[in-house]
C-alpha cells in the first residue's frame, strides 16, 4: 500500500471525469460503478476487485434513477471509492474476495451518500445563480455564460475530489490500523463476510416479502454472496 504517486493523480482525474460524465457532459456511462470500478481497479493493479466492487454498488441502487428533481446516491463516486479502496489494500494475505472488498464497499456506500448530499447543495447554489444566468442569456453575454460553464466544471470537479478522492485516500491510510484488529487476521482466510452477508441477505429478503418493495437494495447482500462464490471459484481454479 504505497502512495503510488502519479497513480493517485490519474485517479483524481478519473473520478472528475466520472462526475462530469454523470452530470455535466458526455453521458458515456463512465460514471456507472461497473465501468469506473473496473478502470479504477485496473489502475491500482487489481481489476477483479474493482469489477466486484462496481457490481455491488451497481446492484445496491440499480433502480434509483435521477429523474426529475430526485437525487439518488452518487453511483459514480461510490463505485470509484469502493474499487480504489478494495484494489489498493488487497494483498496476498487478504484476497480481493475477502476483507478488502467488504472494506471498499462500505466506504463506497458512504461516499455515494456523501456525493448525493453534496450534489443537492450544489443544485441549491445553482438555483440561486439562475437569475444571473437568465440575464446573461437575455443580454447575449457569451463571456459571462462561458464563465458560468467553467464555474460549473470547477464545482463538479471539487465535488468529485471531496466526496470520492479524499475519502479514498483516508480509507487506504486507515487500512493498516484496521488490520491490527485480531479478528481480521484470524478470519482473513475464512472470509467472514460470507456469513455476515448471508444473514443480512436472509433478513433482507424477508423484509422484501413483507413490504412488497420493488427495490433491490434489500436483496443486494445475496448478490454479494453469489458474486463472492463465483470469484472465489475462479481464484481457486487459477491457483
Phi, psi and omega in degrees: 000072178272171180287341176066350175058254186297332181297323178293327177293318177296322178298321178298316178296323182294316181289328176295315178297322178295320178293314179296324180294328183278337189233307193265330188199175169072292185056053181261009182075007176299328181282000177284139185306321182297321182283304182295327179294315180295317179295317180293318177299320178296322180298324181261016171083017180210078183293333179297317179295319179296318179296315181297316179295320179296318179299317182295315180294327177295318181290326182304317186233041184294334181254013178262106184246144179280067182267136180063230179265007182284133179241102178281174173305146186281102185292322182297312180292318179298316179295322177298310183296315181299315182292317181298312183295313182298319182283325184287330183263357180292148178204181178294330180286323181244097180300156184295343180273002183249232186299319179302322180293315178297317179299316179294320181295320179298316177293322179296318178297318181296316182287335175296317177293320178298317179298320177295320179295315179293328177295321177297318178297317180297321179292324176296321177295318180297323179298323180287335180273349185301320177301323178292320179294317179300320179295320178295324178294316180297325181272358182056038180275088184293328180294316179293321177296322177296322178296322178293323178297313180293327176296320178296318178298318179296317181298315180292327178294316178296320178300316180297319180292315184291316185274335184244305188290313181296312176301325179296318178295321178297316181298316180295322179293329181279344184303318177302327176290323179297320183289351175281347177289121187305320185295332179295315179291321184291326184257006185300318183278340179268356175057065180308326181303339178300305181298321181298312184283334174296316179296312180296322180295320178297316178294324180295317179294325176297316178294322179298321181289321183288315185276346183059025180287144181269352184290143181268359183296329182287330181268357184303323179302327178291327174296325178298316180297315179299314179298319180300314182296321179296311181295324180294320179296320177296319180297318181290321179294324181291329180276000000 
